[in-house]
Amino acid sequence: MKAPHIADKHTLNRRTFLRGAGVAISLPILDSMTPVFARAKESNHPKRMLAICNNLGLLPDRFFPTEVGTNFTLSPYLNELKDHRKDFTVLSGVSHPGVDGSHSSDVSFLTCAPHPGGGGFRNSISLDQFIAGKIGHKTRFPSLTLGVNASIGRRSLSWTGAGVLLPCENRASSIYKKLFLQGSKEEIERQINKLQLGESIMDTLAQESKSLIRRLSATDRDRIDQYTTAVREAEKRLVMARAWEHKLKPNAPVGMPADPSNRNAFMQMTKLMYQMIKLAFQTDSTRSITLLLDGNNSPAIKVAGTKITDGYHNLSHHGMNPEKIKQLSAIDHSQMKLFGELIRNLKNINEGESKLLDNTLLMYGSNFGDANKHTTNNMPILIAGGKLKHGQHLAFDRANNYPLPNLFVSMLQSMGIEADKFATSTGTMRGLSIG
């Protein structure tokens, strides 16, 4: 992370800055930071959330149903999910208030932070990280941030409370290793020493904070506060990670996946990521996952039964060209089929008297309502699973959109997380109730 610029009437030499700029208040190990294996066993099944964003959208006329309510006719894309009709709800006429910025808008998909393309934009906490802050201590990984062809360091759905991007992991094999491969005793000790070193550095920085902050202007103190907030979050992660190092990882139910060598294997990579997501939830390794399907960073991808002749991004700007629309539709259909497979796989896993899907919220959508026009209103959104009542099309005003952040509040409440507001929300999602 780049350190903030400091302008003050007193000159700060480099040594002073390095010792003071990244300070963090040393935190005790609180009960909420204690891993679940050291706490009483939970009485209910874990509640989980997966958020997926396809940042090049879906052809609107092939996604949205024309009828509303429970008796709607499945659209061409939703027909790929016909076996799960009672397990999902489709939304229309929704968007994030104030979020524009064309392709920059994907960074606000889970944060709802307005004007992401504007100068001086600073992102806010994403939904997955908010969830991780509430229940992330219960699992080895507070959250997982995944991507398919995601541009590292530039694109992500996950943002900390200080507005810092969490980079995506694009390789399914790396996720597999993280979930299941246990290091040797020596490797574990080395990792613990690294974590302890990180904590000791932060402790040292904390001792240097007071004199530095007293010398700063109000503006610079605000900048330092933003920076130290990020460091505090990192420190909490260090404490939790150290606690988990001696805990054995779960046994791998399947072998390690082989990562495709070419970015054109977009669908194969998506399928592998869905498999890793299923395994992460099945083994209760995490309860908060994001997946960015980065079409902007993808070439002419492979789709069964259709020859794709142009890059994904260029196809999204189809200009009503029939051949481009045909190819783009084939891509969209394939994506919906894979999402349907994920729903089916989660439904096939028993979790006590319920299914894994019953305890897992899935949100699939896009920051673009229409990628061809770069519009960020009328976002295509589908919510499945979890403790919500499904089987309906909730249609809102497409000219004066309903705030999508309200959905996030309903999602949080359905997971048992106390929240009556998230970002620019105005309440809970109208028409969506907890089952």
C-alpha positions in Angstrom: 0.0 0.0 0.0 1.3 3.4 -0.9 1.9 5.6 2.2 -0.1 8.9 2.4 1.6 12.2 1.5 2.2 14.4 4.5 2.4 18.1 4.2 3.2 20.0 7.4 5.0 23.1 8.5 7.5 20.9 10.3 9.7 18.9 8.0 9.5 15.1 8.7 12.6 13.2 7.8 12.2 9.8 6.1 13.2 7.8 9.2 10.6 9.6 11.3 7.9 9.0 8.7 8.7 5.3 8.3 8.6 4.9 12.0 5.3 6.7 12.5 3.2 6.7 9.4 2.0 3.2 9.6 1.3 3.0 13.3 -1.4 0.8 14.7 -2.8 0.5 18.2 -1.8 -2.9 19.6 -4.9 -5.0 20.1 -5.5 -7.6 22.7 -6.8 -11.0 21.6 -10.6 -10.4 22.1 -13.2 -13.1 22.3 -14.5 -12.1 18.9 -11.1 -12.8 17.5 -10.9 -16.3 18.9 -11.2 -19.0 16.3 -14.2 -21.2 16.4 -12.3 -24.3 17.4 -11.5 -22.6 20.7 -15.1 -21.5 21.3 -18.3 -23.3 22.1 -19.7 -25.1 19.1 -22.3 -23.2 17.2 -25.9 -24.4 17.7 -27.1 -23.5 14.2 -25.7 -24.2 10.8 -23.2 -21.6 9.6 -24.6 -18.9 7.3 -22.5 -18.0 4.3 -22.4 -15.6 1.4 -21.0 -15.7 -2.1 -21.2 -12.6 -4.4 -20.4 -12.9 -8.1 -20.0 -10.0 -10.5 -19.7 -10.4 -14.3 -18.3 -7.0 -15.1 -19.5 -7.0 -18.7 -23.1 -7.5 -17.9 -25.8 -9.6 -19.6 -28.0 -8.9 -22.6 -30.9 -7.3 -20.7 -33.7 -8.5 -23.0 -32.5 -12.1 -22.5 -32.1 -11.9 -18.8 -35.1 -10.0 -17.3 -38.6 -11.7 -17.3 -41.5 -9.7 -18.7 -44.0 -10.7 -16.0 -43.7 -10.0 -12.3 -44.4 -11.9 -9.1 -44.3 -15.7 -8.8 -45.9 -16.7 -12.1 -43.3 -15.1 -14.4 -42.2 -16.8 -17.5 -38.5 -17.7 -17.4 -36.4 -15.6 -19.8 -34.0 -17.3 -22.1 -31.1 -16.9 -19.7 -33.1 -17.8 -16.6 -34.3 -20.9 -18.4 -30.9 -22.3 -17.8 -31.9 -22.3 -14.1 -35.4 -23.8 -14.6 -34.6 -26.8 -12.3 -34.0 -24.3 -9.4 -36.9 -21.9 -10.0 -38.0 -22.0 -6.4 -34.5 -21.4 -5.2 -33.9 -17.9 -6.6 -35.3 -14.4 -7.0 -34.6 -12.1 -9.9 -34.6 -8.4 -9.5 -35.1 -5.6 -12.0 -35.2 -1.8 -11.8 -32.4 -1.7 -9.1 -29.1 0.1 -9.0 -26.6 1.7 -6.6 -27.5 5.4 -6.0 -24.8 7.7 -7.4 -22.6 4.9 -8.9 -21.6 5.7 -12.4 -18.1 5.7 -13.9 -18.5 3.2 -16.7 -16.0 0.3 -16.3 -14.9 1.7 -13.0 -18.2 0.9 -11.5 -17.3 -2.8 -10.8 -15.2 -1.6 -7.8 -18.4 -0.3 -6.2 -20.5 -3.5 -6.9 -20.3 -4.6 -3.2 -19.4 -1.2 -1.6 -22.1 1.1 -3.3 -19.5 3.9 -3.1 -20.7 6.7 -5.5 -18.8 8.1 -8.4 -16.0 5.5 -8.7 -14.7 7.1 -11.8 -14.4 10.6 -10.3 -11.2 12.3 -9.1 -10.5 11.8 -5.4 -12.7 8.7 -5.2 -12.2 6.6 -2.1 -13.9 3.3 -1.8 -15.6 2.0 1.3 -16.0 -1.4 2.9 -17.5 -4.1 0.7 -20.3 -6.4 1.8 -18.1 -9.4 2.1 -15.6 -7.6 4.3 -18.4 -6.3 6.5 -19.5 -9.9 6.9 -16.0 -11.0 7.5 -15.7 -8.4 10.3 -18.7 -9.8 12.0 -18.2 -13.6 11.6 -14.8 -14.1 10.0 -13.2 -15.0 13.2 -15.1 -18.3 13.2 -13.3 -19.8 10.3 -9.6 -20.2 9.2 -10.1 -17.6 6.4 -12.3 -14.6 7.3 -13.0 -14.2 3.5 -11.7 -15.3 0.1 -11.4 -12.9 -2.8 -11.4 -14.8 -6.1 -11.3 -13.9 -9.7 -11.3 -15.2 -13.3 -8.8 -13.3 -15.4 -9.1 -10.5 -12.8 -6.5 -7.7 -13.3 -4.3 -8.0 -10.2 -4.1 -4.9 -8.2 -6.6 -3.0 -10.3 -9.9 -5.0 -10.1 -11.5 -6.6 -7.1 -14.9 -6.8 -5.4 -13.3 -6.8 -2.0 -12.4 -3.6 -0.2 -11.4 -3.0 3.4 -13.0 -0.5 5.8 -10.2 1.9 4.9 -11.0 1.6 1.2 -8.0 -0.6 0.3 -8.3 -3.2 -2.5 -7.9 -6.8 -1.6 -6.3 -8.5 -4.7 -8.1 -11.5 -6.4 -6.7 -15.0 -6.5 -7.1 -16.2 -10.1 -5.6 -19.8 -9.7 -7.9 -22.5 -8.4 -4.8 -24.6 -7.5 -3.7 -21.8 -5.1 -7.0 -21.8 -3.4 -6.9 -25.6 -3.1 -3.4 -25.4 -1.5 -4.6 -22.7 0.9 -7.6 -24.8 1.9 -6.1 -28.2 2.2 -2.3 -28.5 2.1 -0.7 -28.5 5.5 2.9 -27.3 5.7 5.6 -29.2 7.6 6.3 -28.4 11.2 9.2 -26.3 10.2 7.2 -24.4 7.6 4.4 -23.8 10.2 6.9 -22.4 12.7 8.5 -20.1 10.1 5.0 -18.8 9.2 4.2 -18.2 12.9 7.5 -16.4 13.3 6.6 -14.2 10.3 3.3 -13.4 11.8 4.8 -12.6 15.2 7.4 -10.3 13.5 4.6 -8.5 11.8 2.8 -7.9 15.1 6.0 -6.8 16.8 6.6 -4.2 14.1 3.2 -2.9 14.6 3.7 -2.7 18.4 6.9 -0.7 17.8 5.1 1.7 15.4 2.4 2.2 18.0 5.0 3.5 20.5 6.1 6.1 17.9 2.6 7.4 17.1 1.8 10.0 19.7 4.7 12.4 19.0 4.2 12.1 15.2 0.5 12.8 15.3 0.9 15.8 17.5 3.0 17.5 14.8 0.5 17.0 12.0 -2.2 19.3 10.7 -5.9 18.2 10.9 -5.8 17.2 7.3 -2.7 15.1 7.7 -4.1 13.5 10.9 -7.1 12.4 8.9 -4.8 10.8 6.3 -2.8 9.1 8.9 -6.1 7.8 10.5 -7.1 6.3 7.1 -3.8 4.6 6.8 -3.6 3.3 10.4 -7.2 1.9 10.1 -5.9 -0.3 7.3 -2.9 -1.3 9.5 -5.2 -2.2 12.4 -7.3 -4.4 10.1 -4.1 -6.1 9.0 -3.1 -6.6 12.6 -6.4 -8.3 13.4 -5.8 -10.6 10.5 -2.3 -11.5 11.8 -3.7 -12.3 15.2 -6.3 -14.6 13.8 -3.9 -16.2 11.3 -1.4 -17.1 14.1 -4.2 -18.7 16.1 -5.1 -21.0 13.2 -1.5 -22.1 12.2 -1.4 -25.1 14.6 -4.9 -26.2 13.7 -4.9 -29.0 11.1 -6.6 -28.3 7.8 -9.5 -30.5 6.6 -8.8 -33.5 4.4 -9.2 -32.8 0.7 -12.2 -34.6 -0.7 -10.8 -34.3 -4.3 -7.5 -33.9 -5.9 -5.8 -30.6 -6.8 -7.2 -29.0 -9.9 -5.0 -28.2 -12.9 -5.1 -24.5 -13.9 -5.7 -23.8 -17.6 -2.7 -22.2 -19.2 -4.6 -19.8 -21.4 -6.9 -17.0 -20.4 -9.3 -18.0 -23.2 -10.4 -20.9 -21.0 -12.7 -18.6 -19.2 -15.5 -21.1 -18.7 -13.2 -23.8 -17.4 -11.6 -21.4 -14.9 -15.1 -20.3 -13.8 -16.1 -23.9 -13.2 -13.0 -24.6 -11.2 -13.6 -21.6 -9.1 -17.1 -22.7 -8.4 -15.7 -26.1 -7.3 -13.3 -24.4 -4.9 -16.1 -22.2 -3.5 -18.2 -25.3 -2.9 -15.2 -27.0 -1.1 -14.5 -23.9 1.0 -18.1 -23.7 2.2 -18.4 -27.5 2.6 -15.4 -27.6 4.9 -16.4 -24.4 6.7 -13.1 -22.8 5.8 -14.7 -19.5 5.2 -18.2 -17.9 5.1 -17.6 -14.9 2.9 -16.4 -15.2 -0.7 -16.4 -12.9 -3.7 -15.8 -13.9 -7.4 -15.0 -11.3 -10.0 -15.6 -12.6 -13.6 -13.4 -10.1 -15.4 -14.4 -10.0 -19.0 -12.5 -6.8 -19.5 -9.3 -8.7 -19.1 -10.4 -11.7 -21.3 -9.6 -12.5 -24.9 -11.8 -14.4 -27.4 -12.9 -17.1 -25.0 -13.8 -20.7 -25.6 -17.5 -21.6 -25.6 -18.8 -25.0 -26.4 -20.8 -25.1 -29.6 -20.1 -21.5 -30.7 -17.0 -20.1 -32.3 -16.0 -16.8 -30.5 -14.1 -14.6 -32.9 -13.6 -11.5 -30.8 -12.5 -10.4 -27.3 -15.2 -10.5 -24.6 -15.0 -6.7 -24.1 -15.4 -5.9 -27.8 -18.4 -8.3 -28.0 -20.0 -6.4 -25.2 -19.9 -3.3 -27.4 -22.0 -5.1 -30.0 -23.7 -2.1 -31.5 -26.6 -4.3 -32.3 -24.5 -6.4 -34.7 -26.3 -9.7 -35.0 -23.2 -11.9 -35.1 -21.7 -10.2 -32.0 -25.0 -10.5 -30.2 -25.1 -14.2 -31.1 -21.6 -14.8 -29.7 -22.3 -12.7 -26.6 -25.5 -14.6 -26.0 -23.6 -17.9 -26.2 -21.2 -16.6 -23.5 -24.1 -15.5 -21.3 -25.9 -18.8 -21.6 -22.7 -20.7 -20.7 -22.3 -18.5 -17.6 -25.8 -19.1 -16.5 -25.4 -22.9 -17.0 -22.3 -22.9 -14.8 -24.2 -20.9 -12.1 -27.0 -23.4 -12.3 -24.5 -26.2 -11.7 -23.2 -24.4 -8.6 -26.8 -24.2 -7.3 -27.3 -27.9 -8.0 -24.0 -28.9 -6.3 -24.9 -26.9 -3.2 -28.3 -28.5 -3.1 -26.8 -32.0 -3.3 -24.8 -31.5 -0.1 -26.5 -32.4 3.1 -25.9 -30.2 6.2 -27.8 -31.8 9.0 -31.5 -31.8 8.1 -31.0 -29.0 5.5 -28.9 -28.6 2.4 -25.7 -26.5 2.0 -27.7 -24.2 -0.3 -30.2 -23.5 2.5 -27.4 -21.9 4.5 -25.6 -20.2 1.6 -26.7 -16.9 0.0 -25.6 -16.6 -3.6 -25.8 -13.3 -5.5 -25.1 -13.1 -9.2 -25.1 -9.9 -11.1 -23.3 -7.1 -12.8 -22.3 -3.5 -12.3 -23.6 -2.8 -15.9 -27.2 -2.7 -16.8 -26.2 -2.5 -20.4 -22.5 -2.9 -21.2 -23.1 -1.8 -24.8 -24.2 1.6 -23.5 -22.0 1.7 -20.4 -25.1 2.3 -18.2 -25.0 1.4 -14.5 -28.7 1.5 -13.8 -31.2 -1.4 -14.1 -28.5 -3.9 -12.9 -29.2 -7.6 -13.6 -29.3 -9.2 -10.2 -30.2 -12.7 -9.1 -30.2 -13.9 -5.5 -30.4 -17.6 -4.6 -30.4 -19.9 -1.6 -30.0 -18.8 2.0 -32.9 -18.1 4.4 -34.8 -15.9 1.9 -38.2 -16.7 0.3 -37.7 -17.2 -3.4 -39.4 -18.1 -6.6 -40.3 -14.6 -7.7 -39.5 -11.6 -9.9 -39.3 -8.4 -8.0 -39.7 -5.6 -10.5 -39.1 -2.0 -9.6 -39.2 1.3 -11.6 -36.7 1.1 -14.4 -36.7 4.9 -14.8 -36.3 5.6 -11.1 -34.5 2.7 -9.7 -34.9 1.1 -6.3 -31.7 1.1 -4.2 -29.9 -2.2 -4.5 -28.0 -1.6 -1.1 -31.4 -2.5 0.5 -30.8 -6.0 -0.7 -27.5 -6.1 1.2 -29.3 -5.2 4.4 -31.8 -8.0 3.9 -28.9 -10.4 3.2 -27.1 -9.4 6.4 -30.2 -9.8 8.5 -31.0 -13.2 6.9 -27.5 -14.3 8.0 -28.2 -13.3 11.6 -26.0 -10.2 11.4 -27.5 -7.2 13.1 -27.6 -4.4 10.6 -30.3 -1.8 9.6 -28.2 0.1 7.1 -25.4 -0.5 4.6 -23.8 2.3 2.5 -26.7 4.2 0.8 -29.5 1.8 1.8 -32.8 3.2 2.9 -34.0 0.0 4.7 -34.5 -3.6 3.8 -35.5 -5.0 0.3 -39.1 -4.4 -0.3 -40.9 -7.7 -1.2 -38.1 -9.9 -0.1 -38.7 -11.8 3.2 -36.7 -14.1 5.4 -38.0 -17.7 5.3 
